């Protein structure tokens, strides 16, 4: 990525460290320091789908996701495997992208029943997975083969329940407007 080569020609030498940040939360007397653990990855060189699948496989209680595009059979299979193990899977997918022959919407909807279409009249552009209300996976990376193999993409994995709570609230807002396919 840093050699002037992009997409599939990108060299697999980009850093993806695990980072611990100290952040300040609150204001005034409620202000406190808080540690947040991060991982960062870049596609296509870091094989992001494998990172996402590893995190999904570790889910113990709940997976929530919001997806602009979801065509990755592998990521869908990982979610379905966790659902079969008793993990609750909920999702909202942008309705404009479910007509693709590769869309995983129907597959996920048929298996877990709690995968809905975005209900707002505009575009749901989120690319987020929340695991066990403690880990958030987000970035420019769509859950697609193009994101995995062709596009220059980024992904952050944030391990922090307080940050996750913000995304759970956003998921709740989006989910409240969502609906099943007609």
Helices and strands as residue ranges (DSSP letters): G 7-9, E 18-25, G 28-30, E 32-43, H 48-57, E 62-67, H 73-84, E 88-93, G 95-97, H 105-112, E 115-117, E 127-131, E 135-139, H 145-149, E 153-159, H 161-177
